[in-house]
Amino acid sequence: MVAPADSVLVAVSGGIDSVVLLHALLELAPTLSVRLGVAHLNHGLRGKEADKDADFVASLAGGLQLPFHDGKEDTRSYQKQHRLSLEEAARRLRYTFFDAVRADHGYDKVALGHHADDNAEQILMQLLRGAGMASLGGIPPIRDGTIIRPLIRLTRQQISDYCRRAGIAHVTDKTNFDRRHLRNRIRHDLIPVLRKYYNPAVVQSLNRLSDIVRDELHWTDALCETHFRLAVTGMKPGQLRFSLNELRGCLPALRRRIIRRAITLVKGDLRQIGFVHIDAVLQLIAAGSFGSCVHLPGRMQVRVAGSEIIVAKNDANLRNASPAGSARRWFRYTVAPPSTMPVTVFVPEAGLRVVFSLFATDSPEQLRGAGQQQAFFDMDKLHFPLVLRNVRSGDRFSPLGVGGTQKIKKYFIDHKVPATQRACCPLLVSSGQVVWLVGHRIAEAAKLTAATTEVLKAEVQVVKQ
């Protein structure tokens, strides 16, 4: 992780892990011939407690006669400004601070105090969220050649034992015991249960899994690169173009990797890009309708242009490509007929997915009054493929039980639907006819009757993006 004569900036929060890391590196410094410095960022989240932690780290660095670099940020303001989770806002500010100190003061590496238990918690968090293989690689021991984690093979217990034997003082962050946070519930509740009843070495097993996954990812990334280059038809700063035919010829897993790599290259990272977003792009590739597009976090847009698909950062030209020059997030997804397995369509612009399933019934009257999150349709009255799209000027439908048709705009007004929800409210369309204002009401023409024998069920599920 370090080379002779390296300068290492040690990130120290004041907690047991980072303080033990500092002492361990200080003990090894003469042997490794490395120069050390200490960095501490006060995130401005815990008031006087955080100020005391900063004073503790400053005193620690002074007592060890090490250079000390500190900073303070208003994380909540940054969070609101950039519309991030608090955890992500703090992470960005922290790494930005470390990078700046490293560059300004000539450090080669930044050492962080993550350990094996942290990695196990991270993997469990990703598993519970249904993450893909890339996330199961866990916390890398080395990232970008500059971020190193010397304690990643040690457990929390080993670090605690070392600290106790050496009599090392540290501070305790009370928020690490706040069970409102998923990571803390995994740490204090889930892992102890797994260790006690399922696998005493669960932490080691999860770390072994992450090692295997990282090795597999290195291999598959190399395979992906060949197909990526074959599919690319053009590239320039902030934009990549791909052949739709080449992408459609790839297996689904390979298509996912190519899209993830494309977004990474254009956006700079995959932060806030999840399964729902990648799946929406795959649906776009499958449909291939000219002008169709998907908007992603980070001002990203993926759109179809003839025989190509374009992955780009939003700019004025791309926005103007939307109908009528609107800044609205236009979307259009096709719905294939379900068979024995449900069909799921993700609509990231609306923050939801719609699951379609098919079943037979001899009692259609029992399926009425399903509520706003479910809808039932007479399968014989639908024509596939269906289309899920947002509302456009002049759209009309025949609401169930009302009689006659009305503009959807009037329906929104009459039912006091907020303007912010109207633009992204999906419509389900069959042969050009609106059969469902999703989350509100189905159309008269698609309702169940006593003669209905086959039912299409549609269920709306909110997706956390």
C-alpha positions in Angstrom: 0.0 0.0 0.0 2.9 2.3 0.7 6.3 2.7 -0.9 9.6 3.8 0.8 9.7 7.6 1.2 5.9 8.0 0.7 4.1 10.8 2.5 0.9 9.5 4.1 -2.0 11.7 5.2 -3.9 9.9 8.0 -7.6 10.7 8.2 -8.4 10.9 11.9 -11.9 11.4 13.3 -10.8 10.8 16.9 -12.6 7.5 17.0 -11.0 4.2 17.9 -10.3 3.0 14.4 -8.6 6.1 13.0 -6.6 6.7 16.2 -5.3 3.1 16.2 -4.5 3.5 12.5 -2.4 6.6 13.3 -0.5 4.9 16.2 0.1 1.7 14.1 1.5 3.8 11.2 3.6 5.9 13.5 5.1 2.7 14.9 5.8 1.4 11.4 7.0 4.7 10.0 10.7 4.2 10.6 10.7 0.8 9.1 8.6 1.9 6.1 10.5 5.2 5.7 7.2 7.1 5.4 6.3 10.7 6.5 3.0 11.1 8.3 0.5 13.9 8.6 -2.9 14.1 10.3 -6.2 15.4 8.7 -9.5 16.1 10.5 -12.7 17.4 9.0 -15.5 18.8 11.3 -18.7 18.2 9.4 -20.6 20.7 11.5 -23.3 18.1 12.4 -22.8 17.5 16.2 -22.2 21.0 17.6 -20.0 21.1 20.6 -19.3 17.4 20.6 -17.8 17.7 17.1 -15.7 20.7 18.2 -14.4 18.6 21.1 -13.4 15.8 18.7 -11.5 18.3 16.6 -9.7 19.6 19.6 -8.8 16.1 20.7 -7.3 15.2 17.2 -5.4 18.5 17.2 -4.0 17.7 20.6 -3.1 14.2 19.5 -1.3 15.4 16.4 0.6 18.0 18.5 1.6 15.5 21.1 3.0 13.2 18.4 4.7 16.1 16.7 2.9 15.5 13.4 1.6 18.1 10.9 -2.1 18.8 11.5 -4.6 19.8 8.8 -8.1 20.6 9.8 -11.2 22.0 8.2 -14.9 22.6 9.0 -17.9 22.4 6.6 -21.6 23.1 6.8 -22.8 19.7 5.6 -26.5 20.3 5.9 -26.3 23.4 3.6 -24.2 21.4 1.1 -26.8 18.6 1.3 -29.7 20.9 0.5 -27.8 22.7 -2.2 -26.9 19.5 -4.0 -30.0 17.5 -3.1 -28.1 14.6 -1.5 -28.5 12.3 1.4 -26.8 13.5 4.5 -24.4 10.5 4.4 -23.5 11.2 0.8 -23.0 15.0 1.4 -20.6 14.3 4.3 -18.7 11.7 2.2 -18.2 14.1 -0.7 -17.1 16.9 1.5 -14.7 14.6 3.4 -13.0 13.2 0.3 -12.8 16.7 -1.3 -11.1 17.9 1.8 -8.6 15.0 1.9 -7.8 15.4 -1.8 -7.2 19.2 -1.4 -4.9 18.6 1.6 -3.0 15.9 -0.2 -2.5 18.0 -3.3 -1.6 21.2 -1.4 0.9 19.6 1.0 2.5 17.0 -1.2 1.1 13.8 0.3 1.2 10.6 -1.8 -1.5 8.6 0.0 -4.5 9.2 2.2 -4.9 6.4 4.8 -8.4 5.7 6.1 -9.5 3.5 9.1 -12.0 1.1 7.5 -11.7 -2.4 8.8 -13.2 -5.9 8.0 -16.4 -5.3 10.0 -17.0 -2.1 8.1 -16.7 -4.0 4.9 -19.0 -6.8 6.1 -21.6 -4.1 7.0 -21.3 -2.5 3.6 -21.8 -5.8 1.8 -24.9 -6.6 3.9 -26.3 -3.1 3.2 -25.9 -3.7 -0.5 -27.4 -7.2 -0.3 -30.5 -5.9 1.5 -30.9 -3.2 -1.2 -30.7 -5.8 -4.0 -27.5 -4.3 -5.4 -25.5 -5.7 -8.3 -22.2 -7.5 -8.4 -20.1 -4.3 -8.4 -21.5 -3.2 -5.0 -20.7 -6.6 -3.5 -17.0 -6.0 -4.1 -17.2 -4.0 -0.9 -14.7 -1.4 0.3 -11.5 -1.7 -1.8 -8.2 -1.9 0.1 -6.7 0.6 -2.4 -8.6 3.1 -4.6 -7.2 5.2 -7.4 -3.7 4.5 -6.1 -4.1 7.2 -3.5 -6.7 6.0 -1.0 -5.4 3.2 1.2 -7.0 1.2 4.0 -4.3 -0.5 6.0 -6.7 -2.0 8.6 -9.2 -3.6 6.1 -8.1 -7.1 7.0 -8.5 -6.6 10.8 -11.7 -7.0 12.7 -13.2 -4.5 15.1 -12.4 -6.8 18.0 -8.7 -7.0 17.0 -8.5 -3.2 16.8 -10.2 -2.8 20.2 -7.9 -5.3 21.7 -4.8 -3.5 20.4 -6.2 -0.2 21.6 -6.8 -1.6 25.1 -3.4 -3.2 25.4 -1.6 -0.1 24.2 -3.7 2.2 26.4 -4.6 4.5 23.5 -7.1 7.3 24.2 -9.9 8.0 21.7 -13.3 9.6 21.5 -16.7 8.0 21.0 -19.2 9.2 18.5 -22.7 8.7 20.0 -24.3 8.7 16.5 -22.6 5.3 15.9 -25.2 3.8 18.3 -28.2 5.6 16.7 -30.4 2.8 15.4 -32.3 5.1 13.1 -29.4 4.5 10.7 -29.4 1.2 8.7 -25.7 0.7 9.1 -26.0 0.9 12.9 -28.9 -1.6 12.9 -26.8 -4.0 10.8 -23.8 -3.5 13.1 -25.6 -3.8 16.5 -28.5 -6.1 15.6 -28.1 -8.1 12.4 -24.5 -9.1 12.5 -24.6 -10.3 16.2 -27.6 -12.5 15.3 -25.8 -13.9 12.2 -22.7 -14.5 14.2 -24.6 -16.3 17.1 -27.1 -18.4 15.1 -25.7 -18.9 11.6 -22.0 -18.4 11.2 -19.5 -17.3 13.9 -17.1 -16.2 11.2 -19.7 -14.2 9.3 -17.5 -11.1 9.0 -14.6 -13.1 7.6 -17.0 -14.9 5.2 -18.4 -11.7 3.8 -14.9 -10.3 3.4 -13.9 -13.4 1.5 -17.0 -12.9 -0.7 -15.9 -9.3 -1.5 -12.4 -10.5 -2.4 -13.8 -13.1 -4.8 -16.2 -10.6 -6.4 -13.5 -8.0 -6.9 -11.3 -10.5 -8.7 -14.3 -11.6 -10.9 -15.0 -8.0 -11.7 -11.5 -7.3 -12.9 -11.9 -10.2 -15.3 -15.3 -9.3 -16.5 -14.4 -5.7 -16.9 -11.6 -6.7 -19.3 -14.1 -8.7 -21.3 -16.6 -5.8 -21.3 -14.0 -3.4 -22.7 -13.8 -5.3 -26.0 -17.5 -5.2 -26.5 -17.7 -1.6 -25.3 -15.3 -0.5 -28.0 -17.2 -2.4 -30.7 -20.5 -0.7 -29.6 -19.1 2.9 -29.5 -19.8 4.9 -32.6 -18.6 8.3 -31.4 -17.3 10.1 -28.4 -16.5 13.6 -27.3 -16.3 15.4 -24.0 -19.6 14.8 -22.1 -21.1 12.5 -24.6 -20.8 8.9 -25.9 -22.7 7.4 -28.8 -23.5 3.7 -29.3 -24.9 1.4 -32.0 -28.3 0.2 -31.0 -27.8 -3.0 -33.0 -24.5 -3.8 -31.3 -26.1 -3.3 -27.8 -29.1 -5.4 -28.7 -26.8 -8.2 -29.8 -25.2 -8.3 -26.3 -26.4 -10.5 -23.5 -28.4 -8.5 -20.8 -25.5 -8.7 -18.3 -23.1 -7.3 -20.8 -25.5 -4.6 -21.8 -25.7 -3.5 -18.2 -22.0 -3.3 -17.8 -21.6 -1.3 -21.0 -24.2 1.2 -19.9 -22.7 1.4 -16.4 -19.3 2.1 -17.9 -20.7 4.7 -20.3 -22.4 6.6 -17.5 -19.2 6.4 -15.4 -17.1 7.9 -18.2 -19.6 10.7 -18.9 -20.8 11.5 -15.4 -17.5 10.7 -13.6 -19.0 8.1 -11.2 -22.1 6.0 -10.5 -23.3 7.8 -7.4 -27.1 7.8 -7.2 -27.3 5.5 -10.2 -29.1 2.4 -9.2 -30.8 -0.7 -10.7 -33.9 1.3 -11.6 -31.9 3.7 -13.7 -29.9 1.0 -15.6 -33.1 -1.0 -16.2 -34.8 2.1 -17.6 -31.9 2.5 -20.1 -32.2 -1.2 -21.1 -35.9 -0.7 -21.8 -35.0 2.3 -23.9 -32.5 0.2 -25.9 -35.2 -2.5 -26.4 -37.9 -0.1 -27.6 -35.6 2.1 -29.7 -38.2 4.7 -30.5 -36.7 7.8 -32.1 -36.5 10.7 -29.6 -37.3 8.6 -26.6 -35.1 9.4 -23.6 -34.5 8.6 -20.0 -33.3 11.2 -17.5 -30.9 10.1 -14.8 -29.4 11.6 -11.6 -26.5 14.0 -12.1 -28.0 15.8 -15.1 -27.5 12.7 -17.2 -29.7 11.9 -20.2 -29.8 8.8 -22.4 -31.8 9.2 -25.7 -32.4 7.4 -29.0 -31.3 9.1 -32.2 -31.9 7.0 -35.3 -29.8 3.8 -35.1 -27.8 5.2 -32.1 -28.2 5.7 -28.5 -26.6 8.8 -26.9 -25.3 9.0 -23.3 -24.7 12.6 -22.3 -24.7 15.3 -19.7 -27.7 17.5 -20.0 -27.1 20.8 -21.8 -29.3 23.4 -23.5 -29.3 21.4 -26.8 -30.4 18.2 -25.2 -33.2 20.0 -23.3 -34.4 21.7 -26.4 -34.7 18.2 -28.1 -37.6 17.5 -25.8 -41.1 18.2 -27.3 -42.0 21.8 -27.5 -38.6 22.7 -25.9 -40.1 21.8 -22.5 -37.8 21.0 -19.5 -40.3 18.3 -18.6 -38.9 14.8 -18.3 -40.5 13.1 -21.2 -40.7 9.3 -21.1 -42.2 6.5 -23.0 -41.9 2.8 -22.1 -43.4 -0.2 -23.9 -45.1 -3.0 -21.9 -44.9 -6.6 -23.3 -47.7 -9.0 -22.5 -47.0 -11.0 -19.3 -47.1 -14.8 -19.4 -46.3 -17.0 -16.5 -43.9 -14.4 -15.1 -44.8 -10.8 -14.2 -43.5 -7.9 -16.4 -41.9 -5.0 -14.5 -41.5 -1.6 -16.0 -39.4 1.0 -14.3 -40.4 4.7 -14.6 -37.5 6.5 -12.9 -38.9 9.9 -13.9 -41.9 9.2 -11.7 -39.9 7.4 -9.0 -41.9 4.2 -9.4 -42.2 0.8 -11.1 -45.3 -0.9 -12.4 -45.6 -4.7 -12.1 -48.0 -6.4 -14.6 -49.2 -9.9 -14.0 -51.8 -12.1 -15.7 -54.3 -14.4 -14.1 -57.6 -16.1 -14.8 -60.8 -15.5 -12.8 -64.4 -16.7 -12.5 -65.3 -13.9 -10.0 -64.3 -10.6 -11.6 -66.7 -8.7 -9.3 -64.5 -9.4 -6.3 -61.6 -7.5 -7.9 -63.3 -4.1 -7.9 -62.4 -1.3 -5.6 -58.7 -2.1 -5.7 -57.5 1.3 -4.6 -55.1 3.8 -6.2 -52.0 1.5 -6.2 -53.6 -1.4 -8.0 -55.7 -1.7 -11.2 -57.4 -4.6 -12.9 -58.1 -4.7 -16.6 -60.0 -7.1 -18.9 -57.2 -8.6 -20.9 -59.4 -9.1 -24.0 -59.9 -5.4 -24.2 -56.2 -4.5 -24.4 -53.9 -4.5 -27.4 -50.2 -5.1 -26.8 -47.6 -3.8 -26.6 -49.0 -1.2 -24.2 -47.3 2.1 -23.6 -46.4 3.8 -20.4 -45.8 7.5 -21.0 -46.4 10.9 -19.3 -49.3 13.2 -20.1 -49.2 15.3 -23.2 -51.2 18.3 -24.2 -54.8 17.4 -25.3 -54.8 13.9 -23.8 -58.3 12.7 -23.0 -59.8 9.6 -21.3 -63.1 8.1 -20.1 -62.8 7.8 -16.3 -64.6 4.7 -14.9 -68.1 5.5 -13.8 -68.1 9.1 -15.0 -69.6 8.7 -18.5 -68.2 10.5 -21.6 -64.6 11.7 -22.1 -62.7 14.5 -20.5 -59.3 16.1 -20.8 -56.8 14.7 -18.3 -55.9 18.3 -17.5 -59.5 18.8 -16.3 -59.3 15.6 -14.3 -56.2 16.9 -12.6 -57.8 20.2 -11.8 -61.1 18.7 -10.5 -59.2 16.3 -8.3 -56.7 18.9 -7.1 -53.6 17.0 -8.3 -50.6 19.3 -7.6 -48.9 20.7 -10.7 -45.6 19.1 -9.7 -47.1 15.6 -9.9 -48.9 16.1 -13.2 -45.9 16.2 -15.4 -44.5 12.8 -14.3 -47.8 11.0 -13.8 -47.8 8.0 -16.2 -50.6 7.0 -18.5 -51.1 3.4 -19.6 -52.1 3.5 -23.3 -53.5 0.7 -25.5 -53.7 1.3 -29.2 -53.6 5.1 -28.7 -56.4 5.0 -26.0 -55.7 5.9 -22.4 -56.8 3.0 -20.2 -55.3 4.1 -16.9 -54.3 7.3 -15.3 -51.7 5.6 -13.1 -52.4 6.0 -9.4 -55.8 7.5 -10.1 -58.4 5.9 -12.2 -58.8 3.3 -15.0 -60.8 4.0 -18.1 -64.4 2.7 -18.7 -63.4 0.8 -21.8 -60.9 -1.5 -20.0 -63.0 -2.3 -16.9 -63.9 -5.8 -15.7 -67.3 -7.2 -16.5 -69.2 -10.4 -15.7 -67.9 -11.8 -18.9 -64.2 -11.2 -18.0 -62.2 -14.4 -17.7 -58.6 -13.2 -18.0 -57.3 -10.3 -15.9 -54.3 -8.0 -16.2 -53.2 -6.8 -12.8 -51.1 -3.7 -12.6 -49.5 -2.7 -9.3 -47.6 0.6 -8.6 -44.6 0.4 -6.3 -42.7 3.4 -5.2 -38.9 3.2 -5.8 -36.3 4.8 -3.6 -33.9 6.5 -6.1 
